[in-house]
Amino acid sequence: MNNLGIREILKKYWGYNEFRELQEDIIESVLNGNDTLGLLPTGGGKSITFQVPTLAREGMSVVVTPIISLMKDQVDNLVSKGIKATYIHSGLSLTEIRRTLDKCTFGKYKFLYISPERIASESFIDKLRFMPVELIVVDEAHCISQWGYDFRPSFLNIARLRKYLPGIPILALTATATPEVVGDIMEKLDFKNGKVFSKSFARKNLTYVVRKTDDKLTQLTDILGKVPGSGIVYVRSRARAKQIAEELSRRAIPADFYHAGLDNADKSERQNKWKSGETRIMVATNAFGMGIDKPDVRIVAHIDIPNSLEEYYQEAGRAGRDGKKAYVVLLVKNTDKAILKKRISDSFPDKEYIKKVYERVGNFLSVPVEGGYNQVYDFNFVLFCKTFKYPIIPTHSALSILTKAGYIDFIEEIDTQSRIMILAKKEELYHLPGDNPNLDLVLQAILRTYSGLFADYVFINEELLSSRFNIPPQVIYDSLLTLTKMHILHYVPRKRTPYIYYVTSREQPKYIVIPRSAYEVLKEKMTTRINAVIKYAYNEEMCREQMIREYFGEKDVQPCGHCDYCIGRKRKEQYNAGDVINGITYMLSLRPRTLNDFFDTLSFSKEDITTALSQLIDERFITLQPDYGLYSLTKK
């Protein structure tokens, strides 16, 4: 389709007359069949770059993204525009998944959103071969790079799609990638004649500020009092999110907290209150932000120092998406340097410690040596640490390194939704034994809400049933357990638990080898990222935005002129200029002077003195007698 066509699509569905910078270049590259990598800052309109070319063609796009909430938001947004889109996630039943995939093979959808884990499913691949796919999209593409700050092994599955969809171009998108990560993305996705489009990491409406303080909370309160409007405060732990939100509320700043441990209903409620402005400040872990499209965020503050500039820039980018002035604030104190250094040692514990963790995991799960291959075990991580008196963070890191080394797969907090399947025949449901009226009430509520209950497990939402039929949640839970004991149905309650999957049979510790790629190389990369954060937070000799842009590989970057360093430098220069002028005029009030008189007497640079003299001559405050080289005050 030509340029006019894609602009018509943009106007019809999004109401825009023009594309943003680089959007059209990326779209044309995709339509020309090129593998393409787009680096667009957070809020830079990444979704347009694959949604428009998909609508310009007959076929569909498969969009791989790691965030379920992001899938839902984008699908809801497309559907609201009359565009057929769907997504597959672990909360759907097998029947629903099959039905969705069948519709895709018949061309009923333009967009199918999936998680990278879905690609490992053979049943998905079998269906994919028959879909009219014209574009593969990889969102948050930095997750595929082991050199990136947010590497996810499941992303390595994506290249597998090329085998089953030969000749189909890939569009990879990310907001944050160093030059090294860019190269790694292209290699891992097996780019052919790849094109890279990179927008500057400059955000002209954002003012970057670093504040050094021993009392971060008081400083934060003071800043929030001066900057009106909505904001996000990022912290590094769930407990701290709650603590800071409560303290801000006590200080008359409407605040709430958000983290991955909240249930979905609670997350939605808090998010909606923040979006509507009822809650002014959201104090959150990094679980909050992806897919949160609130344009009028006026401040993003980090009260805890981040691990990398990639992470910091991505979270900072949630400020000022409406193009209006916004602030990005990092609060630091001297002890934060030591905290960052400790994160390196916590993330890469001693190799003998890692081997010991591996051995004790096997003992904890009762997995015999040479056993466990291809088996999955529920793993209570907190109980494991308590049992062996292991510290949480280094132990978590040890399991992650063992995962990278290929011995186990440590899968964290898989949220399995409640599900049921009816075992009894339909006619038996009319004659339930016993005299408990709640059983029939709950059963009827389920039958009126869900279908397919007699053929397969169906995912249910107890909160939805409770609100719709006015049945207390505990009554629903107790009734379903009773019906399970009566073999009327089988109820599997929701649970949130980590798993350990044994990729290889359990080894003796002496045979465990931690490869350099899973330890030393990654430790070096983390050290480089940590040092970049330290430089950003504590260096007083360079523009903040300049440091960020150079970190991401931009060349010949000039100072931004509006970060705290640049503003401070301007004030200092203005102060110096005033002092130089005062010194010159005082010396000339006594008698005429030569240039060397000023150089010998005034404690300023020669450049500052000559600049001030030129300014005073231009403004006719002083006069230069060229023949004698004498400066004197202009006679009134």
C-alpha positions in Angstrom: 0.0 0.0 0.0 1.3 3.5 -0.7 1.9 6.4 1.7 -1.5 7.8 1.1 -3.0 4.5 2.1 -1.2 4.1 5.4 -2.1 7.8 6.2 -5.7 7.1 5.5 -5.5 4.2 8.0 -3.9 6.4 10.6 -6.6 9.0 10.1 -9.5 6.5 10.1 -8.6 4.6 13.2 -6.5 6.9 15.3 -7.6 10.4 14.1 -4.0 11.6 13.3 -3.1 13.4 10.1 0.7 12.8 10.5 2.9 10.1 11.8 5.4 10.8 14.6 9.1 10.8 13.9 10.3 7.4 12.5 6.9 5.7 12.6 6.4 6.0 8.8 10.0 4.8 8.1 9.4 1.7 10.2 6.1 1.0 8.6 7.5 1.3 5.1 10.4 -1.0 6.0 8.0 -3.6 7.3 5.7 -3.3 4.2 8.8 -3.8 2.0 9.4 -7.1 3.8 12.4 -6.1 5.8 13.3 -7.5 9.3 13.2 -4.2 11.3 14.2 -3.0 14.7 12.6 0.1 16.1 14.0 1.9 19.1 11.3 4.3 20.2 11.3 5.9 23.7 8.4 5.0 26.1 5.3 6.8 24.8 6.8 7.1 21.4 4.0 5.3 19.6 5.5 1.8 19.1 2.1 0.1 18.6 1.2 2.2 15.5 4.3 0.9 13.7 2.8 -2.6 13.5 -0.9 -1.9 13.7 -1.0 0.3 10.6 1.0 -2.0 8.2 -1.1 -5.0 9.4 -4.3 -3.1 8.5 -2.7 -2.2 5.2 -2.5 -5.9 4.2 -4.9 -8.9 3.9 -3.3 -11.1 6.5 -2.6 -10.8 10.3 0.1 -10.1 12.8 1.3 -12.3 15.7 2.4 -10.0 18.5 4.7 -11.5 21.1 4.7 -9.6 24.4 5.7 -10.6 28.0 3.0 -8.6 29.8 -0.6 -10.0 30.0 -2.0 -6.6 31.1 -0.4 -5.1 28.0 -2.0 -7.6 25.8 -5.4 -6.9 27.3 -5.0 -3.1 27.1 -4.0 -3.2 23.4 -6.6 -5.7 22.4 -9.4 -3.7 24.2 -8.1 -0.6 22.5 -8.1 -2.2 19.0 -11.6 -3.8 19.5 -12.9 -0.4 20.6 -11.9 0.9 17.2 -13.7 -1.9 15.4 -10.5 -3.8 14.7 -10.6 -7.6 15.2 -7.9 -8.6 17.8 -7.5 -11.3 20.4 -5.0 -12.7 22.8 -4.1 -16.0 24.4 -3.0 -16.4 28.0 -2.9 -18.9 30.8 -6.2 -17.7 32.2 -8.1 -19.2 29.3 -9.4 -22.8 29.2 -8.1 -25.2 26.6 -11.5 -25.0 24.8 -11.3 -21.2 24.6 -7.7 -21.4 23.3 -8.6 -23.9 20.6 -11.6 -21.8 19.6 -9.5 -18.7 19.3 -6.7 -20.4 17.3 -9.3 -21.9 14.9 -10.7 -18.4 14.3 -7.2 -17.2 13.5 -6.7 -19.9 10.9 -9.9 -18.8 9.2 -8.7 -15.2 9.1 -11.2 -13.9 11.7 -8.6 -11.7 13.5 -6.1 -9.2 12.4 -4.0 -9.4 15.6 -3.1 -12.3 17.8 -1.3 -11.4 21.0 0.7 -14.2 22.7 3.3 -14.6 25.4 6.8 -16.0 24.4 6.1 -19.1 26.5 3.2 -20.0 24.1 5.7 -20.6 21.3 7.0 -23.7 23.1 3.5 -25.4 22.7 3.4 -27.9 19.9 -0.4 -27.5 19.6 0.1 -23.8 19.1 2.7 -24.3 16.4 0.4 -26.8 14.6 -2.3 -24.1 14.4 0.2 -21.3 13.5 1.3 -23.0 10.3 -2.2 -22.5 8.8 -2.7 -18.9 9.9 -2.4 -16.1 7.3 0.5 -14.4 9.1 2.2 -11.5 7.4 4.2 -10.0 10.2 5.8 -11.2 13.5 6.0 -8.5 16.1 8.3 -8.8 19.2 7.5 -6.1 21.8 9.9 -5.4 24.7 12.6 -7.0 22.4 15.4 -6.2 24.8 14.2 -9.2 26.9 15.8 -11.5 24.3 19.3 -10.2 25.0 21.4 -11.8 27.7 23.4 -8.5 27.9 20.2 -6.5 28.6 18.9 -5.6 32.0 15.7 -7.7 31.7 16.7 -10.9 30.0 14.0 -13.6 29.8 15.0 -17.1 28.6 11.5 -17.7 27.1 12.2 -15.0 24.5 14.8 -17.3 22.9 11.8 -19.3 21.7 10.8 -16.6 19.3 13.4 -17.3 16.6 11.6 -20.7 16.3 8.8 -19.0 14.5 11.0 -18.4 11.5 11.1 -22.1 10.8 7.4 -22.3 10.6 6.7 -19.0 9.0 9.6 -18.7 6.4 9.9 -15.4 4.6 7.7 -13.5 7.1 9.4 -10.3 8.4 10.0 -9.6 12.1 9.4 -6.2 13.6 11.2 -5.9 17.0 10.4 -3.0 19.2 11.9 -1.6 22.4 12.3 1.6 24.3 15.7 0.9 25.8 18.7 -0.8 24.2 22.5 -0.1 24.2 24.4 -0.7 20.9 25.5 -4.1 22.2 21.9 -5.1 23.0 20.8 -4.0 19.5 23.3 -6.3 17.9 22.2 -9.2 20.2 18.5 -8.7 19.4 19.2 -8.9 15.7 21.4 -12.0 16.1 18.9 -13.8 18.4 16.0 -13.1 16.0 18.1 -14.2 13.0 17.5 -10.9 11.1 17.9 -11.0 7.3 19.0 -7.7 5.8 17.8 -6.0 9.0 17.0 -2.3 9.2 17.4 -0.4 12.4 15.5 2.8 13.2 16.5 4.6 16.3 14.9 7.8 17.7 16.9 10.0 19.9 16.6 9.2 23.6 16.1 13.0 24.3 12.8 13.9 25.8 12.7 17.7 25.6 9.8 18.1 28.0 11.4 16.1 30.8 13.6 17.7 33.4 16.0 15.2 35.0 16.8 16.0 38.6 19.1 14.3 41.2 18.7 15.3 44.8 21.2 14.1 47.5 19.6 13.9 51.0 19.8 11.9 54.2 16.0 12.2 54.6 14.5 11.0 51.3 10.9 11.0 52.5 11.0 14.6 53.7 12.7 15.6 50.4 10.1 13.6 48.4 7.2 15.3 50.3 8.7 18.7 49.7 9.1 18.0 45.9 5.5 16.6 45.6 4.3 19.7 47.3 6.0 21.9 44.7 5.1 19.9 41.6 1.3 19.6 41.1 -0.4 16.8 39.3 -0.3 13.0 39.0 2.8 11.1 39.8 4.6 7.7 40.3 7.1 6.9 43.0 9.2 3.8 42.3 10.5 1.6 45.1 12.3 -1.7 45.1 10.2 -3.8 47.5 6.5 -4.6 48.2 6.8 -3.7 51.9 8.4 -0.4 51.0 5.6 0.5 48.5 3.0 0.1 51.3 5.1 2.0 53.9 5.9 5.0 51.6 2.3 5.3 50.4 0.9 5.2 54.0 3.4 7.9 55.1 2.6 10.2 52.1 -1.1 9.8 52.9 -0.4 10.8 56.5 1.3 13.9 55.1 -1.8 14.9 53.2 -0.7 13.6 49.8 -3.3 11.2 48.4 -1.3 8.0 47.7 -1.8 4.3 47.2 0.6 1.4 46.5 0.9 -1.3 43.8 2.9 -4.4 43.4 2.8 -7.9 41.8 1.5 -9.5 45.0 -1.9 -7.8 44.8 -4.8 -9.8 43.2 -6.0 -8.7 39.8 -9.2 -7.0 41.1 -7.2 -5.0 43.6 -4.7 -4.0 40.9 -7.5 -2.8 38.6 -9.2 -0.8 41.3 -6.0 1.0 42.4 -5.0 1.6 38.8 -8.4 3.1 37.9 -8.4 5.4 40.9 -5.0 6.7 40.0 -5.9 7.1 36.3 -9.1 9.0 37.3 -7.1 11.3 39.6 -8.8 10.1 42.8 -5.4 8.8 43.9 -2.7 11.4 43.1 0.5 9.4 43.7 1.1 5.7 43.0 3.9 4.2 45.0 5.0 1.1 43.1 7.5 -1.6 42.3 8.5 -2.1 38.7 5.3 -4.2 38.3 3.5 -0.9 37.7 3.9 0.9 34.4 4.0 -1.4 31.3 0.8 -0.7 29.4 -0.1 2.2 31.7 -1.0 4.9 29.3 -1.7 8.0 31.4 -0.5 11.0 29.5 -0.6 13.6 32.2 1.9 12.2 34.7 3.8 15.3 35.9 6.5 13.6 38.0 8.2 10.2 38.3 10.4 9.9 41.3 12.7 7.0 42.4 13.2 6.9 46.1 15.3 3.8 45.8 18.2 3.8 43.4 17.7 1.6 40.3 20.0 -1.1 39.1 20.5 0.3 35.6 19.9 3.3 33.4 17.8 1.1 31.1 15.4 0.4 33.9 15.5 4.1 35.1 14.9 5.5 31.6 12.0 3.2 30.9 10.3 4.1 34.2 11.1 7.8 33.8 9.5 7.7 30.3 6.1 7.3 31.9 6.2 11.0 32.7 5.0 13.7 30.4 3.6 11.6 27.6 1.3 14.5 26.7 4.4 16.6 25.7 4.0 19.0 28.6 6.7 19.7 31.2 7.3 16.9 33.6 10.0 16.0 36.2 12.1 12.9 36.7 13.6 12.8 40.1 16.2 10.5 41.6 16.7 10.7 45.4 20.1 9.4 46.6 22.2 9.4 49.7 25.9 8.4 50.2 25.0 4.9 51.4 23.3 4.1 48.1 26.7 3.5 46.5 27.3 0.6 48.9 23.7 -0.6 48.3 24.4 -0.8 44.6 27.7 -2.7 45.1 26.0 -5.2 47.4 23.4 -5.9 44.7 26.2 -7.2 42.5 27.4 -9.7 45.2 23.8 -10.7 46.0 23.1 -11.3 42.3 26.2 -13.4 41.9 26.9 -15.4 45.1 29.9 -17.6 45.4 29.7 -20.7 43.0 30.0 -23.1 45.9 27.0 -21.5 47.5 25.1 -22.0 44.2 26.0 -25.7 44.1 24.9 -26.1 47.7 21.5 -24.4 46.9 21.1 -26.9 44.0 21.8 -29.9 46.3 19.4 -28.7 49.0 16.6 -28.0 46.5 16.8 -31.6 45.4 16.7 -32.7 49.1 13.8 -30.3 49.8 11.8 -31.7 46.9 12.8 -35.3 47.6 14.3 -35.7 44.1 16.8 -38.6 43.9 20.2 -38.2 42.2 19.8 -39.1 38.5 16.0 -38.5 38.9 13.6 -35.6 38.2 14.3 -35.3 34.5 11.5 -33.4 32.8 9.5 -33.2 36.0 7.8 -30.2 37.5 7.6 -29.7 41.3 5.7 -27.1 43.4 8.4 -25.1 45.2 7.7 -23.1 48.3 10.6 -20.7 48.0 10.0 -18.9 51.3 9.7 -22.2 53.2 12.9 -23.5 51.5 14.9 -20.4 52.7 13.5 -20.7 56.2 14.3 -24.4 56.4 17.9 -24.0 55.5 18.3 -20.5 57.0 19.3 -19.1 53.6 19.0 -15.3 52.8 16.3 -14.6 50.3 18.1 -12.5 47.6 21.3 -14.5 47.1 19.3 -17.7 47.1 16.9 -16.4 44.5 19.9 -15.3 42.4 21.5 -18.8 42.8 18.3 -20.4 41.4 18.3 -17.9 38.5 21.9 -18.7 37.7 21.1 -22.5 37.8 18.3 -21.7 35.3 20.7 -19.9 33.0 23.2 -22.8 33.4 20.6 -25.2 32.1 20.1 -27.5 35.2 16.7 -26.3 36.3 14.0 -23.9 35.3 12.9 -21.7 38.2 9.4 -20.4 37.4 8.2 -17.8 39.8 4.7 -17.1 41.1 2.7 -18.6 38.4 -0.8 -17.3 39.1 -3.2 -20.3 38.4 -6.8 -19.2 38.2 -9.5 -21.3 39.9 -11.0 -23.9 37.6 -13.8 -26.6 37.8 -15.2 -29.4 35.7 -18.6 -31.0 36.4 -18.2 -34.8 36.9 -21.9 -35.7 37.5 -24.4 -36.2 34.8 -26.8 -33.3 34.1 -29.9 -35.1 35.5 -28.0 -35.8 38.8 -27.6 -32.1 39.4 -31.4 -31.8 40.1 -31.2 -34.2 43.1 -28.3 -33.1 45.2 -28.1 -35.1 48.5 -28.2 -33.4 51.8 -30.1 -30.3 53.0 -27.5 -27.5 52.3 -29.3 -24.9 50.2 -26.0 -23.1 49.4 -24.8 -26.0 47.3 -27.6 -25.6 44.8 -27.3 -21.8 44.9 -23.6 -21.9 44.0 -24.0 -24.6 41.4 -26.8 -22.6 39.7 -24.7 -19.5 39.7 -21.8 -21.4 38.0 -24.1 -23.0 35.4 -25.6 -19.6 34.5 -22.2 -18.0 34.2 -20.0 -20.5 32.4 -20.4 -23.0 29.5 -18.4 -26.2 28.6 -18.4 -27.3 32.2 -19.2 -31.0 31.4 -16.5 -31.4 28.7 -13.4 -29.7 30.2 -12.0 -27.7 33.1 -13.3 -24.1 32.9 -11.6 -21.2 34.6 -13.9 -19.4 37.1 -13.7 -16.1 39.1 -15.1 -16.4 42.6 -15.2 -12.6 43.0 -17.3 -12.3 39.9 -19.8 -14.9 41.1 -19.9 -13.3 44.6 -20.7 -9.8 43.2 -23.1 -11.0 40.5 -25.2 -13.4 42.7 -24.6 -11.7 46.1 -23.1 -14.8 47.6 -20.4 -14.4 50.2 -16.9 -15.5 48.9 -16.5 -17.9 51.8 -19.8 -19.6 51.0 -18.7 -20.1 47.4 -15.4 -21.6 48.4 -16.8 -23.9 51.1 -19.6 -25.0 48.7 -17.2 -25.9 45.9 -15.1 -27.9 48.3 -18.2 -29.8 49.5 -19.3 -30.5 45.9 -15.8 -31.8 45.2 -16.0 -34.2 48.1 -19.4 -35.4 46.8 -17.8 -36.0 43.3 -20.4 -33.6 41.8 -17.6 -31.6 40.3 -13.8 -31.1 40.7 -12.7 -27.7 42.0 -9.0 -26.6 41.8 -8.7 -23.4 43.8 -6.5 -20.6 42.6 -3.0 -20.6 43.9 0.1 -18.6 43.4 3.2 -20.7 43.7 6.7 -21.0 42.2 7.8 -24.2 40.4 11.0 -26.0 39.8 11.3 -27.8 36.5 14.3 -30.2 36.1 15.8 -29.6 32.7 18.3 -32.4 33.3 18.4 -35.3 35.8 19.5 -34.3 39.3 23.3 -34.2 39.5 25.7 -34.5 42.4 27.1 -31.0 43.3 30.6 -31.9 42.3 29.4 -32.3 38.7 27.7 -29.0 38.5 29.5 -26.6 36.1 28.5 -22.9 36.1 29.6 -21.7 32.6 31.3 -18.3 32.1 28.3 -17.1 30.0 25.9 -17.6 33.0 28.2 -16.1 35.6 31.3 -14.1 34.9 30.1 -12.4 31.7 26.8 -11.4 33.2 28.5 -10.2 36.4 30.7 -8.0 34.3 27.7 -6.6 32.5 25.9 -5.9 35.7 28.9 -4.2 37.1 29.1 -1.9 34.0 25.4 -1.0 34.4 25.8 -0.3 38.2 28.8 1.9 37.5 26.7 3.9 35.0 24.0 4.5 37.6 26.6 5.6 40.1 28.1 8.0 37.5 24.7 9.4 36.8 23.7 9.9 40.4 27.0 11.3 41.8 28.8 13.0 38.9 28.5 16.8 39.2 30.4 17.6 36.0 28.0 16.5 33.2 24.5 17.0 32.0 22.1 14.3 33.2 20.4 13.8 29.8 23.7 13.8 28.1 24.9 10.9 30.2 21.8 8.9 29.5 21.9 9.5 25.7 25.6 8.7 25.5 25.0 5.5 27.5 22.5 4.4 24.8 25.1 5.0 22.1 24.2 8.5 20.8 27.2 10.5 19.5 28.1 14.2 19.8 25.4 14.9 22.4 25.1 18.4 23.6 24.0 19.4 27.1 20.1 19.5 27.4 20.0 22.9 29.1 17.1 22.0 31.4 18.3 19.2 33.8 19.4 20.2 37.4 23.1 20.2 36.3 22.5 22.5 33.3 20.2 24.8 35.3 22.8 25.0 38.1 25.6 25.7 35.7 23.6 28.5 34.1 23.0 30.1 37.5 26.7 29.8 38.3 27.7 31.4 35.0 25.2 34.2 35.5 26.6 34.8 39.0 30.2 34.8 37.7 29.3 37.2 34.9 27.8 39.6 37.4 30.9 39.4 39.6 33.3 39.9 36.6 31.3 43.0 35.5 31.3 44.4 39.0 35.1 43.9 39.3 35.7 45.6 35.9 33.5 48.6 36.6 35.1 49.1 40.1 38.6 49.0 38.7 37.6 51.5 35.9 36.0 53.8 38.5 39.5 54.4 39.9 41.3 54.9 36.6 41.5 53.6 33.0 43.0 50.1 32.7 44.7 47.8 30.2 43.6 44.3 29.4 46.5 42.9 31.3 45.5 45.0 34.4 42.3 43.0 34.5 44.0 39.7 33.9 46.5 40.4 36.7 44.0 41.7 39.2 40.7 39.8 38.8 40.5 36.1 39.8 38.4 35.1 36.8 39.4 33.3 33.6 40.7 35.4 30.7 37.7 34.2 28.6 35.2 35.4 31.2 37.0 38.8 31.4 37.1 39.4 27.7 33.5 38.3 27.3 32.4 40.7 30.0 34.5 43.6 28.4 32.9 42.9 25.0 29.4 43.0 26.6 30.1 46.3 28.4 31.5 47.9 25.2 28.4 46.7 23.2 26.1 48.2 25.9 28.3 51.4 25.8 29.1 51.3 29.5 32.8 51.4 28.8 35.0 52.6 25.9 38.2 51.2 24.4 40.9 53.6 23.2 42.6 51.3 20.6 45.7 53.4 20.2 46.6 53.1 23.9 44.8 49.8 24.7 43.1 51.5 27.5 39.5 50.8 28.8 37.6 53.5 30.6 34.1 54.2 31.8 32.0 56.0 29.1 31.4 59.6 30.0 27.7 60.5 30.4 
